[in-house]
Every structure is written in C-alpha cells, then in structure tokens.
Amino acid sequence: MSLALWRSPLARSLHRNRSLAYARYLQLATVRADGRPANRTVVFRGFLENTNQLKFITDIRSQKAVEINLYPWGEICWYFPKTREQFRIAGKLVLVVAEYPDAELCTARGTAWQELSEGARSQFAWPDPGADKADASAFDAASPDAIKPLPNFCLLLLEPETVDLLELRGEPQNRSLFGRDGEGNWFVRSVNP
C-alpha cells in the first residue's frame, strides 16, 4: 500500500503542531436521519496500519453510531493553529463493532481498546450516552478489562475519498484538492483559495 499524496502534508502538520495537545482534536460531521448535519469533536487515534484510513473511537450506543449506520459518509475538519492549515477530509465511515466480519479489523479494534487510558476505557461502562442523567453512582463502575473491549466499544475508521487542504499563510493563500481517479490512484490539483 502506498501512502496517499495528502499524507505527507498532514504528517508535517501533525509534527509541527505536536506541542499542542488539542491539535489531535478535530470535528466530524455526519448526517442525521432527518437529513440535517450533525457535528462533534473527536480525537485522532492514528492511521490503521498499512492503510490511509484515519482511526477514531466511539460508543455503539451514541447518536453518532446511529447516524453512521444510516448514512456511512462523513467529513472531518481539522485546523492546525501553529501552521494555520485546515484539512477537510471526506469519505466513507466504517464502524468496527464486536462481531465485525473482518478478523484484521477486529484485531485493530482490540488494539485500539488496549491503547486507551483506564479513564477513557471506563467511559464505555457509563450509562447510555444521551439518556437522562443518571445518579452519580452510576458513573463509578469498576474499571473494565484492559485487554478485552466492552461490547459497545467501536473502532471508527474514515476511508478518505477527497481531501481539501487550505494553507492560510501567505498572499494569496494556497489550496490543494486531493482526489482519486477511476482506478483509485490519488491526484492533487492546486485551486484558488
């Protein structure tokens, strides 16, 4: 697997903004059942090994998971403040659930769980997201197993189809659109900002 053309600029942005913990936070937009957009902040968890797929995590009980099951397309918007760059990456979303049919992706799900902090894993044992607020004691569940993911834990993958990179430095600003040709090969073209 060869790296997509947009991976180098993204790697450079991640490296140059590495001192900012929040540079790993980005916005993910999905489509609700009523056709309206839904947007939330998620944490970038790296790339799925030997792919260009971006990794995130979510809870199968969340509204986000419901939306992805209905319309498996989304777009992220990622701003890097130090370098003043914005990446908009759109593509297909894949929810890797406990009984996912691909063994390699199930293994990746387990690895993602094991890489989480104890506090992050504990959130998956909390009461259902979006339900009426539970008593405080409901959030004091014992720490889940550090090896075996809870059934509601999902690995969320974004398989990019298009990437829009806007560099907000300079006059004029630079903007590059990355896409795929009919054979799946990545190309890039410069466009007006």
BAZA-157578 format. One record per residue: residue in one letter; x negated, y negated, z negated of N, C-alpha, C in turn. Coordinates in Angstrom, 3 decimals. Each point is the difference from the previous one (the first is absolute). Layout:
BEGIN
+--------+----------+----------+----------+----------+----------+----------+----------+----------+----------+
| residu |     n_xx |     n_yy |     n_zz |    ca_xx |    ca_yy |    ca_zz |     c_xx |     c_yy |     c_zz |
+--------+----------+----------+----------+----------+----------+----------+----------+----------+----------+
|      A |        X |        Y |        Z |        X |        Y |        Z |        X |        Y |        Z |
...
+--------+----------+----------+----------+----------+----------+----------+----------+----------+----------+
This chain:
BEGIN
+--------+----------+----------+----------+----------+----------+----------+----------+----------+----------+
| residu |     n_xx |     n_yy |     n_zz |    ca_xx |    ca_yy |    ca_zz |     c_xx |     c_yy |     c_zz |
+--------+----------+----------+----------+----------+----------+----------+----------+----------+----------+
|      M |   -0.844 |    1.176 |    0.000 |    0.844 |   -1.176 |    0.000 |   -0.889 |   -1.238 |    0.000 |
|      S |    0.257 |   -0.896 |    0.930 |   -0.763 |   -1.245 |    0.013 |    0.796 |   -1.084 |   -0.718 |
|      L |   -0.725 |   -0.895 |   -0.637 |    0.643 |   -1.091 |   -0.707 |    0.617 |   -0.968 |    0.995 |
|      A |    1.168 |   -0.495 |   -0.342 |    0.673 |   -0.994 |    0.839 |   -0.816 |   -1.291 |    0.005 |
|      L |    0.148 |   -0.773 |    1.075 |   -0.758 |   -1.241 |    0.156 |    0.222 |   -0.993 |   -1.134 |
|      W |    1.159 |    0.026 |   -0.626 |    0.315 |   -0.943 |   -1.074 |   -0.601 |    0.398 |   -1.337 |
|      R |   -0.527 |    1.206 |   -0.112 |   -0.543 |    0.459 |   -1.275 |   -1.245 |   -0.786 |   -0.415 |
|      S |   -0.847 |   -0.376 |    0.952 |   -1.209 |   -0.758 |   -0.356 |    0.332 |   -1.366 |   -0.589 |
|      P |    0.869 |   -0.806 |    0.649 |    0.339 |   -1.283 |   -0.623 |    0.685 |    0.174 |   -1.365 |
|      L |    0.824 |    1.033 |   -0.143 |    0.667 |    0.223 |   -1.282 |   -1.021 |    0.412 |   -1.069 |
|      A |   -0.919 |    0.881 |    0.348 |   -1.046 |    0.411 |   -0.950 |   -0.838 |   -1.207 |   -0.427 |
|      R |   -0.310 |   -0.867 |    0.948 |   -0.770 |   -1.210 |   -0.298 |    0.782 |   -0.903 |   -0.966 |
|      S |    1.294 |   -0.160 |    0.238 |    0.842 |   -0.828 |   -0.877 |    0.075 |    0.594 |   -1.401 |
|      L |    0.195 |    1.308 |   -0.087 |    0.037 |    0.652 |   -1.307 |   -1.318 |   -0.193 |   -0.741 |
|      H |   -1.110 |    0.143 |    0.703 |   -1.312 |   -0.152 |   -0.617 |   -0.218 |   -1.440 |   -0.472 |
|      R |    0.306 |   -0.964 |    0.848 |   -0.248 |   -1.404 |   -0.338 |    0.941 |   -0.526 |   -1.082 |
|      N |    1.123 |    0.695 |   -0.238 |    0.966 |   -0.400 |   -1.028 |   -0.002 |    0.959 |   -1.187 |
|      R |   -0.991 |    0.882 |   -0.086 |   -0.019 |    1.058 |   -1.013 |   -0.025 |   -0.529 |   -1.431 |
|      S |   -0.482 |   -1.206 |   -0.218 |   -0.035 |   -0.548 |   -1.366 |    1.383 |   -0.419 |   -0.486 |
|      L |    0.971 |   -0.057 |    0.896 |    1.372 |   -0.384 |   -0.353 |    0.845 |    1.257 |   -0.138 |
|      A |    0.329 |    0.372 |   -1.236 |    0.780 |    1.231 |   -0.217 |    1.299 |   -0.023 |    0.788 |
|      Y |    0.627 |   -1.160 |    0.105 |    1.287 |   -0.090 |    0.687 |   -0.130 |    0.075 |    1.524 |
|      A |   -1.198 |    0.060 |    0.529 |   -0.162 |    0.140 |    1.458 |    0.442 |    1.383 |    0.470 |
|      R |    0.235 |    0.931 |   -0.906 |    0.502 |    1.327 |    0.365 |    1.526 |    0.047 |   -0.019 |
|      Y |    0.633 |   -1.111 |   -0.364 |    1.463 |   -0.105 |   -0.008 |    0.459 |   -0.580 |    1.322 |
|      L |    1.076 |    0.523 |    0.522 |    0.543 |   -0.493 |    1.260 |    1.506 |    0.167 |   -0.019 |
|      Q |    0.671 |   -0.587 |    0.960 |    1.449 |    0.086 |    0.064 |    0.412 |    1.031 |    1.047 |
|      L |    0.980 |    0.826 |   -0.366 |    0.553 |    1.013 |    0.898 |    1.456 |   -0.341 |    0.250 |
|      A |    0.359 |   -0.143 |    1.256 |    1.388 |   -0.251 |    0.385 |    0.583 |    1.265 |    0.612 |
|      T |    1.231 |    0.303 |   -0.426 |    0.764 |    1.116 |    0.552 |    1.380 |   -0.525 |    0.369 |
|      V |    0.865 |    0.898 |    0.467 |    1.351 |   -0.387 |    0.404 |    1.005 |    0.701 |   -0.904 |
|      R |    0.919 |   -0.779 |   -0.576 |    1.054 |    0.559 |   -0.847 |    1.069 |    0.664 |    0.865 |
|      A |    0.854 |    0.767 |   -0.643 |    1.084 |    0.695 |    0.702 |    0.920 |   -0.975 |    0.727 |
|      D |    0.150 |   -1.225 |   -0.530 |    0.864 |   -1.001 |    0.636 |   -0.727 |   -0.786 |    1.095 |
|      G |   -1.235 |    0.391 |    0.320 |   -0.763 |   -0.655 |    1.058 |   -0.802 |   -1.210 |   -0.455 |
|      R |    0.127 |   -0.375 |   -1.247 |   -0.742 |   -1.156 |   -0.516 |   -1.407 |    0.412 |   -0.408 |
|      P |   -0.933 |   -0.949 |    0.045 |   -1.368 |    0.334 |   -0.398 |   -0.135 |    0.131 |   -1.510 |
|      A |   -0.950 |    0.800 |   -0.412 |   -0.376 |    0.130 |   -1.412 |   -1.518 |   -0.112 |   -0.057 |
|      N |   -0.500 |   -0.763 |   -0.952 |   -1.425 |   -0.261 |   -0.090 |   -0.449 |    0.166 |   -1.444 |
|      R |   -1.178 |    0.601 |   -0.197 |   -0.553 |    0.159 |   -1.331 |   -1.510 |    0.105 |    0.086 |
|      T |   -0.647 |   -0.186 |   -1.147 |   -1.455 |    0.101 |   -0.072 |   -0.387 |    1.431 |   -0.346 |
|      V |   -0.996 |    0.518 |    0.707 |   -0.533 |    1.333 |   -0.260 |   -1.522 |   -0.099 |   -0.101 |
|      V |   -0.623 |    1.078 |   -0.466 |   -1.454 |    0.034 |   -0.182 |   -0.613 |    0.927 |    1.055 |
|      F |   -0.980 |   -0.513 |    0.716 |   -0.733 |    0.801 |    0.986 |   -0.847 |    1.026 |   -0.741 |
|      R |    0.142 |    1.264 |    0.384 |   -0.710 |    1.109 |   -0.653 |   -1.041 |    0.636 |    0.910 |
|      G |   -0.392 |   -0.690 |    1.058 |   -1.001 |    0.521 |    0.915 |    0.628 |    0.583 |    1.256 |
|      F |   -0.815 |    0.688 |    0.763 |    0.447 |    0.647 |    1.239 |    0.033 |    1.507 |   -0.200 |
|      L |    0.980 |    0.628 |    0.608 |    0.041 |    1.455 |   -0.006 |   -1.232 |    0.487 |    0.752 |
|      E |   -0.692 |    0.952 |   -0.587 |   -1.260 |    0.478 |    0.558 |    0.126 |    0.402 |    1.472 |
|      N |   -0.957 |   -0.452 |    0.803 |   -0.096 |    0.312 |    1.429 |    1.199 |   -0.499 |    0.808 |
|      T |    0.652 |   -1.077 |   -0.478 |    1.118 |   -0.597 |    0.738 |   -0.092 |   -1.516 |   -0.121 |
|      N |    0.911 |   -0.683 |    0.694 |    0.159 |   -1.449 |   -0.140 |    1.219 |   -0.328 |   -0.864 |
|      Q |    0.555 |    0.995 |   -0.684 |    1.195 |   -0.198 |   -0.821 |   -0.359 |   -0.644 |   -1.335 |
|      L |    0.741 |   -1.046 |   -0.354 |   -0.176 |   -0.675 |   -1.273 |    0.807 |    0.733 |   -1.059 |
|      K |   -0.566 |    0.104 |   -1.220 |    0.640 |    0.731 |   -1.088 |    0.560 |   -0.955 |   -1.055 |
|      F |    1.199 |    0.344 |   -0.476 |    0.661 |   -0.674 |   -1.110 |    0.679 |    1.095 |   -0.815 |
|      I |    0.609 |   -0.369 |   -1.104 |    0.778 |    0.970 |   -0.764 |    1.368 |   -0.603 |   -0.304 |
|      T |    0.970 |    0.885 |   -0.275 |    1.330 |   -0.457 |   -0.393 |    0.725 |    1.118 |   -0.728 |
|      D |    1.155 |   -0.345 |   -0.502 |    0.865 |    0.928 |   -0.727 |    1.163 |    0.362 |    0.925 |
|      I |    0.282 |    1.282 |    0.169 |    1.071 |    0.441 |    0.892 |    1.346 |   -0.571 |   -0.444 |
|      R |    0.121 |   -0.388 |   -1.272 |    1.248 |   -0.548 |   -0.532 |    0.159 |   -1.486 |    0.316 |
|      S |   -1.021 |   -0.642 |    0.566 |    0.037 |   -1.441 |    0.256 |    0.833 |   -0.343 |    1.236 |
|      Q |    0.458 |   -1.227 |    0.049 |    0.751 |   -0.487 |    1.162 |   -0.875 |    0.032 |    1.247 |
|      K |   -1.276 |   -0.276 |   -0.177 |   -0.950 |    0.035 |    1.109 |    0.018 |    1.364 |    0.688 |
|      A |   -0.010 |    1.078 |   -0.790 |    0.010 |    1.352 |    0.565 |    1.302 |    0.269 |    0.741 |
|      V |    1.112 |   -0.478 |   -0.542 |    1.293 |    0.157 |    0.678 |   -0.041 |   -0.691 |    1.360 |
|      E |   -0.535 |   -1.219 |    0.032 |   -0.076 |   -0.757 |    1.249 |   -0.890 |    0.695 |    1.025 |
|      I |   -1.120 |    0.520 |   -0.450 |   -0.938 |    0.666 |    0.909 |    0.631 |    1.271 |    0.572 |
|      N |    0.772 |    0.707 |   -0.805 |    0.684 |    1.200 |    0.508 |    1.018 |   -0.355 |    1.073 |
|      L |    0.634 |   -1.174 |   -0.104 |    0.974 |   -0.440 |    1.005 |   -0.682 |   -0.524 |    1.254 |
|      Y |   -0.964 |   -0.879 |   -0.188 |   -0.722 |   -0.648 |    1.103 |   -1.498 |    0.096 |   -0.296 |
|      P |   -0.681 |    0.977 |    0.563 |   -1.401 |    0.233 |   -0.374 |   -1.005 |   -0.946 |    0.667 |
|      W |    0.360 |   -1.267 |    0.106 |   -0.898 |   -0.993 |    0.584 |   -0.189 |   -1.131 |   -0.989 |
|      G |   -1.172 |   -0.564 |    0.001 |   -0.269 |   -1.103 |   -0.912 |   -1.138 |   -0.850 |    0.508 |
|      E |   -0.214 |   -1.085 |   -0.708 |   -1.102 |   -0.897 |    0.331 |   -0.582 |   -0.541 |   -1.298 |
|      I |   -1.322 |   -0.048 |   -0.044 |   -0.661 |   -0.627 |   -1.138 |   -0.550 |   -1.348 |    0.430 |
|      C |   -0.081 |   -0.896 |   -0.950 |   -0.642 |   -1.291 |    0.202 |   -1.027 |   -0.127 |   -1.119 |
|      W |   -1.245 |   -0.182 |    0.391 |   -1.120 |    0.056 |   -0.932 |   -0.841 |   -1.249 |    0.195 |
|      Y |   -0.059 |   -0.829 |   -1.027 |   -0.771 |   -1.243 |    0.083 |   -1.246 |    0.102 |   -0.871 |
|      F |   -1.131 |   -0.367 |    0.581 |   -1.268 |   -0.008 |   -0.702 |   -0.403 |   -1.453 |   -0.255 |
|      P |    0.109 |   -0.459 |   -1.265 |   -0.197 |   -1.421 |   -0.282 |   -1.425 |   -0.510 |    0.201 |
|      K |   -1.013 |    0.787 |   -0.323 |   -1.381 |   -0.485 |    0.147 |   -0.345 |   -0.270 |    1.457 |
|      T |    0.422 |    0.887 |    0.873 |   -0.364 |   -0.109 |    1.415 |    1.107 |   -0.628 |    0.842 |
|      R |    1.146 |   -0.281 |   -0.627 |    1.129 |   -0.635 |    0.677 |    0.418 |    0.780 |    1.248 |
|      E |    0.263 |    1.283 |   -0.198 |    0.433 |    0.878 |    1.079 |    1.316 |    0.666 |   -0.378 |
|      Q |    0.846 |    0.179 |    0.988 |    1.267 |    0.696 |   -0.204 |    0.078 |    1.162 |    0.988 |
|      F |    0.306 |    1.182 |   -0.545 |    0.238 |    1.183 |    0.822 |    1.466 |    0.358 |   -0.120 |
|      R |    0.667 |    0.143 |    1.127 |    1.355 |    0.556 |    0.034 |   -0.120 |    1.330 |    0.726 |
|      I |    0.336 |    1.074 |   -0.700 |   -0.160 |    1.348 |    0.547 |    1.366 |    0.675 |   -0.022 |
|      A |    0.483 |    0.365 |    1.194 |    1.318 |    0.628 |    0.126 |   -0.162 |    1.428 |    0.498 |
|      G |    0.905 |    0.861 |   -0.467 |   -0.056 |    1.374 |    0.461 |    0.986 |    0.886 |   -0.720 |
|      K |   -0.209 |    1.282 |    0.190 |    0.888 |    1.010 |   -0.583 |   -0.443 |    0.313 |   -1.419 |
|      L |    1.002 |    0.128 |   -0.876 |   -0.243 |    0.342 |   -1.401 |    0.320 |    1.466 |   -0.224 |
|      V |   -0.841 |    0.671 |   -0.762 |    0.182 |    1.415 |   -0.313 |   -0.013 |    0.155 |   -1.511 |
|      L |    1.065 |    0.584 |   -0.546 |    0.076 |    0.317 |   -1.430 |   -0.432 |    1.446 |   -0.202 |
|      V |   -1.102 |    0.199 |   -0.667 |   -0.471 |    1.355 |   -0.281 |    0.536 |    0.379 |   -1.383 |
|      V |    1.045 |    0.808 |    0.010 |    0.686 |    0.416 |   -1.223 |   -0.546 |    1.346 |   -0.474 |
|      A |    0.497 |    0.476 |   -1.130 |   -0.503 |    1.237 |   -0.613 |    0.048 |    1.195 |    0.950 |
|      E |    1.064 |    0.137 |    0.770 |    0.146 |    1.165 |    0.884 |   -0.304 |   -0.344 |    1.450 |
|      Y |   -0.906 |   -0.908 |    0.244 |   -0.298 |   -0.413 |    1.370 |   -0.562 |    1.198 |    0.778 |
|      P |    0.406 |    0.171 |    1.260 |   -0.396 |    1.199 |    0.751 |   -1.468 |    0.071 |    0.425 |
|      D |   -0.742 |   -1.087 |   -0.070 |   -1.401 |   -0.011 |    0.420 |   -0.895 |    0.203 |   -1.225 |
|      A |   -0.728 |    1.108 |   -0.052 |   -0.828 |    0.349 |   -1.160 |   -1.099 |   -1.033 |   -0.251 |
|      E |   -0.611 |   -0.522 |    1.070 |   -1.063 |   -0.997 |   -0.185 |    0.541 |   -1.269 |   -0.644 |
|      L |    1.198 |   -0.417 |    0.419 |    0.588 |   -1.197 |   -0.593 |    0.436 |    0.257 |   -1.440 |
|      C |    0.435 |    1.217 |   -0.308 |    0.323 |    0.346 |   -1.393 |   -1.258 |   -0.069 |   -0.870 |
|      T |   -1.115 |    0.436 |    0.542 |   -1.272 |   -0.096 |   -0.721 |   -0.374 |   -1.465 |   -0.209 |
|      A |    0.188 |   -0.829 |    1.030 |   -0.291 |   -1.434 |   -0.120 |    0.897 |   -0.641 |   -1.053 |
|      R |    1.249 |    0.448 |   -0.077 |    0.923 |   -0.492 |   -1.037 |   -0.551 |    0.318 |   -1.384 |
|      G |   -0.458 |    1.226 |   -0.188 |   -0.571 |    0.400 |   -1.288 |   -1.234 |   -0.807 |   -0.354 |
|      T |   -0.845 |   -0.257 |    0.984 |   -1.205 |   -0.792 |   -0.230 |    0.365 |   -1.432 |   -0.386 |
|      A |    0.998 |   -0.568 |    0.682 |    0.433 |   -1.367 |   -0.326 |    0.486 |   -0.069 |   -1.446 |
|      W |    0.725 |    1.021 |   -0.445 |    0.478 |    0.058 |   -1.388 |   -1.188 |    0.034 |   -0.976 |
|      Q |   -0.967 |    0.842 |    0.296 |   -1.154 |    0.161 |   -0.880 |   -0.851 |   -1.259 |   -0.074 |
|      E |    0.029 |   -0.819 |    1.042 |   -0.778 |   -1.245 |    0.021 |    0.652 |   -1.127 |   -0.792 |
|      L |    1.263 |    0.174 |   -0.406 |    0.697 |   -1.038 |   -0.754 |   -0.479 |   -0.046 |   -1.450 |
|      S |    0.116 |   -1.165 |   -0.597 |   -0.269 |   -0.120 |   -1.430 |    1.123 |    0.695 |   -0.770 |
|      E |   -0.245 |    0.294 |   -1.258 |    1.030 |    0.630 |   -0.830 |    1.229 |   -0.903 |   -0.083 |
|      G |   -0.217 |   -1.301 |   -0.125 |    1.114 |   -0.942 |   -0.067 |    0.848 |    0.012 |    1.259 |
|      A |   -0.648 |    0.064 |    1.149 |    0.739 |    0.027 |    1.271 |    0.786 |    1.302 |    0.132 |
|      R |   -0.612 |    1.117 |   -0.387 |    0.725 |    1.286 |    0.055 |    1.205 |   -0.021 |   -0.928 |
|      S |   -0.149 |   -0.615 |   -1.171 |    1.088 |   -0.049 |   -0.985 |    1.236 |   -0.707 |    0.547 |
|      Q |   -0.177 |   -0.969 |    0.884 |    1.143 |   -0.729 |    0.556 |    0.945 |    0.924 |    0.774 |
|      F |   -0.511 |    1.098 |    0.520 |    0.835 |    0.937 |    0.745 |    0.852 |    0.866 |   -0.941 |
|      A |   -0.269 |   -0.075 |   -1.309 |    0.811 |    0.707 |   -0.991 |    1.042 |   -0.930 |   -0.621 |
|      W |   -0.008 |   -1.245 |    0.386 |    0.970 |   -0.967 |   -0.513 |    1.391 |    0.297 |    0.555 |
|      P |    1.036 |   -0.630 |   -0.584 |    1.356 |    0.147 |    0.536 |    0.088 |   -0.468 |    1.464 |
|      D |    1.074 |    0.373 |    0.675 |    0.187 |   -0.295 |    1.425 |   -0.169 |   -1.488 |    0.319 |
|      P |   -0.836 |   -0.320 |    0.993 |   -0.157 |   -1.394 |    0.424 |    1.333 |   -0.565 |    0.502 |
|      G |    0.309 |   -1.226 |   -0.388 |    1.203 |   -0.670 |    0.472 |    1.249 |    0.300 |   -0.810 |
|      A |   -0.063 |    0.992 |   -0.907 |    1.149 |    0.305 |   -0.862 |    0.057 |   -1.041 |   -1.121 |
|      D |    1.144 |   -0.064 |   -0.676 |    0.115 |   -0.915 |   -1.140 |   -1.139 |    0.264 |   -0.982 |
|      K |   -0.473 |   -1.072 |   -0.624 |   -1.153 |    0.086 |   -0.890 |    0.251 |    0.989 |   -1.136 |
|      A |   -0.922 |    0.942 |   -0.150 |    0.081 |    1.020 |   -1.046 |   -0.592 |   -0.549 |   -1.295 |
|      D |    0.272 |    0.700 |   -1.096 |   -0.616 |   -0.361 |   -1.281 |   -1.511 |    0.094 |    0.120 |
|      A |   -0.691 |   -0.784 |   -0.792 |   -1.465 |   -0.028 |    0.044 |   -0.606 |    1.378 |   -0.220 |
|      S |    0.641 |    0.820 |   -0.810 |   -0.532 |    1.343 |   -0.289 |   -0.063 |    0.878 |    1.258 |
|      A |    0.834 |   -0.280 |    0.984 |    0.010 |    0.792 |    1.240 |   -1.280 |   -0.203 |    0.813 |
|      F |   -0.746 |   -1.054 |   -0.310 |   -1.236 |   -0.293 |    0.729 |   -1.234 |    0.537 |   -0.728 |
|      D |    0.227 |    0.684 |   -1.110 |   -1.104 |    0.545 |   -0.804 |   -0.201 |    1.489 |    0.241 |
|      A |    0.287 |    0.465 |    1.191 |   -0.150 |    1.423 |    0.308 |   -1.466 |    0.410 |   -0.127 |
|      A |   -0.220 |    1.262 |   -0.287 |   -1.360 |    0.535 |   -0.075 |   -0.676 |   -0.155 |    1.365 |
|      S |   -1.291 |   -0.135 |   -0.024 |   -0.749 |   -0.144 |    1.246 |    0.183 |    1.240 |    0.869 |
|      P |    0.313 |   -0.196 |    1.292 |    0.150 |    1.146 |    0.898 |   -1.341 |    0.710 |    0.228 |
|      D |    0.092 |    1.206 |    0.474 |   -1.186 |    0.781 |    0.356 |   -0.857 |   -0.814 |    0.980 |
|      A |   -1.290 |   -0.039 |   -0.226 |   -0.898 |   -0.789 |    0.846 |   -0.317 |    0.691 |    1.328 |
|      I |    0.317 |    1.275 |    0.118 |   -0.329 |    0.758 |    1.207 |    1.220 |    0.209 |    0.890 |
|      K |    1.101 |    0.422 |   -0.579 |    1.200 |    0.335 |    0.791 |    0.959 |   -1.191 |    0.016 |
|      P |    0.279 |   -0.543 |    1.187 |    0.889 |   -1.163 |    0.087 |    1.425 |    0.326 |   -0.454 |
|      L |    0.649 |   -0.995 |   -0.569 |    1.420 |    0.127 |   -0.299 |    0.761 |    0.115 |    1.317 |
|      P |    1.151 |    0.669 |    0.014 |    0.747 |    0.212 |    1.248 |    0.426 |   -1.288 |    0.698 |
|      N |    0.201 |   -1.084 |   -0.738 |    0.449 |   -1.255 |    0.605 |   -1.144 |   -0.844 |    0.554 |
|      F |   -1.239 |    0.419 |   -0.193 |   -1.157 |   -0.736 |    0.515 |   -0.156 |    0.261 |    1.492 |
|      C |   -0.160 |   -1.082 |    0.771 |   -0.180 |    0.112 |    1.455 |   -1.254 |   -0.728 |    0.437 |
|      L |   -0.688 |    0.602 |    0.925 |   -1.044 |   -0.692 |    0.742 |    0.700 |   -0.650 |    1.184 |
|      L |   -0.230 |   -1.278 |    0.205 |    0.610 |   -0.735 |    1.104 |   -1.093 |   -0.365 |    0.984 |
|      L |    0.191 |    0.383 |    1.254 |   -0.987 |   -0.273 |    1.054 |    0.594 |   -0.942 |    1.031 |
|      L |   -0.821 |   -0.898 |    0.489 |    0.368 |   -0.874 |    1.111 |   -0.893 |    0.357 |    1.178 |
|      E |    0.617 |    0.474 |    1.083 |   -0.710 |    0.326 |    1.243 |    0.126 |   -1.210 |    0.918 |
|      P |   -1.042 |   -0.835 |    0.094 |    0.106 |   -1.245 |    0.761 |    0.263 |    0.207 |    1.495 |
|      E |    0.873 |   -0.846 |    0.523 |    0.283 |   -0.075 |    1.438 |   -0.530 |   -1.313 |    0.576 |
|      T |    0.131 |   -1.068 |   -0.795 |   -0.500 |   -1.314 |    0.418 |   -0.652 |   -0.687 |   -1.188 |
|      V |   -1.000 |   -0.815 |    0.294 |   -0.684 |   -0.790 |   -1.020 |   -0.177 |   -1.404 |    0.552 |
|      D |    0.396 |   -0.989 |   -0.795 |   -0.108 |   -1.411 |    0.361 |   -0.933 |   -0.649 |   -1.015 |
|      L |   -1.172 |   -0.416 |    0.445 |   -0.996 |   -0.621 |   -0.871 |   -0.064 |   -1.491 |    0.303 |
|      L |    0.260 |   -0.817 |   -1.012 |   -0.076 |   -1.454 |    0.116 |   -1.091 |   -0.493 |   -0.924 |
|      E |   -1.013 |   -0.632 |    0.583 |   -1.086 |   -0.605 |   -0.772 |    0.312 |   -1.488 |   -0.112 |
|      L |    0.256 |   -0.435 |   -1.217 |    0.461 |   -1.371 |   -0.213 |   -1.134 |   -1.014 |   -0.127 |
|      R |   -1.222 |    0.430 |    0.204 |   -1.131 |   -0.921 |    0.012 |   -0.216 |   -0.494 |    1.422 |
|      G |   -0.557 |   -1.184 |    0.102 |   -0.405 |   -0.506 |    1.309 |    1.092 |   -0.765 |    0.715 |
|      E |   -0.424 |   -0.706 |    1.021 |    0.900 |   -0.775 |    0.861 |   -0.362 |    0.319 |    1.438 |
|      P |    0.775 |    0.691 |    0.755 |    1.273 |    0.580 |   -0.421 |   -0.240 |    1.280 |   -0.791 |
|      Q |    1.042 |    0.451 |   -0.657 |   -0.066 |    1.263 |   -0.730 |   -0.091 |    1.151 |    1.001 |
|      N |   -0.445 |    1.148 |   -0.458 |   -0.109 |    1.184 |    0.856 |    1.090 |    0.997 |   -0.354 |
|      R |    0.570 |    0.593 |    1.051 |    1.019 |    1.025 |   -0.207 |   -0.244 |    1.132 |    0.984 |
|      S |    0.037 |    1.218 |   -0.527 |   -0.216 |    1.198 |    0.809 |    1.155 |    0.964 |   -0.206 |
|      L |    0.508 |    0.553 |    1.104 |    1.047 |    1.018 |   -0.052 |   -0.597 |    1.338 |    0.408 |
|      F |    0.179 |    0.986 |   -0.856 |   -0.479 |    1.354 |    0.263 |    1.222 |    0.875 |    0.271 |
|      G |   -0.100 |    0.856 |    0.989 |    1.101 |    0.898 |    0.324 |   -0.553 |    1.276 |    0.612 |
|      R |    0.921 |    0.841 |    0.447 |   -0.394 |    1.265 |    0.623 |    0.514 |    0.063 |    1.423 |
|      D |   -0.813 |    0.600 |    0.858 |    0.445 |    0.191 |    1.374 |    0.835 |    1.284 |    0.067 |
|      G |    0.431 |    0.376 |    1.195 |    0.846 |    1.178 |    0.183 |   -0.642 |    1.303 |   -0.422 |
|      E |   -1.328 |    0.019 |   -0.114 |   -0.709 |    1.217 |   -0.413 |   -0.391 |   -0.020 |   -1.474 |
|      G |    0.431 |   -1.038 |   -0.717 |   -0.285 |   -0.088 |   -1.430 |   -1.301 |   -0.680 |   -0.358 |
|      N |   -0.731 |   -0.506 |    1.011 |   -1.267 |   -0.686 |   -0.257 |    0.259 |   -1.438 |   -0.438 |
|      W |   -0.781 |   -0.472 |   -0.954 |    0.153 |   -1.363 |   -0.492 |   -0.634 |   -1.004 |    0.947 |
|      F |    0.658 |   -1.134 |    0.149 |   -0.553 |   -1.126 |    0.762 |    0.208 |   -1.255 |   -0.825 |
|      V |   -0.703 |   -1.051 |    0.350 |    0.152 |   -1.291 |   -0.686 |    0.043 |   -1.099 |    1.058 |
|      R |    0.789 |   -1.032 |   -0.283 |   -0.005 |   -1.183 |    0.861 |    0.098 |   -1.228 |   -0.864 |
|      S |   -0.696 |   -1.035 |    0.409 |    0.040 |   -1.271 |   -0.700 |    1.205 |   -0.788 |    0.498 |
|      V |    0.720 |   -0.622 |   -0.930 |    1.178 |   -0.797 |    0.347 |   -0.066 |   -1.335 |   -0.726 |
|      N |    0.830 |   -0.917 |    0.430 |    0.062 |   -1.291 |   -0.691 |    0.560 |    0.199 |   -1.399 |
|      P |   -0.523 |   -0.767 |   -0.972 |    0.504 |    0.140 |   -1.372 |    1.429 |   -0.498 |   -0.121 |
+--------+----------+----------+----------+----------+----------+----------+----------+----------+----------+
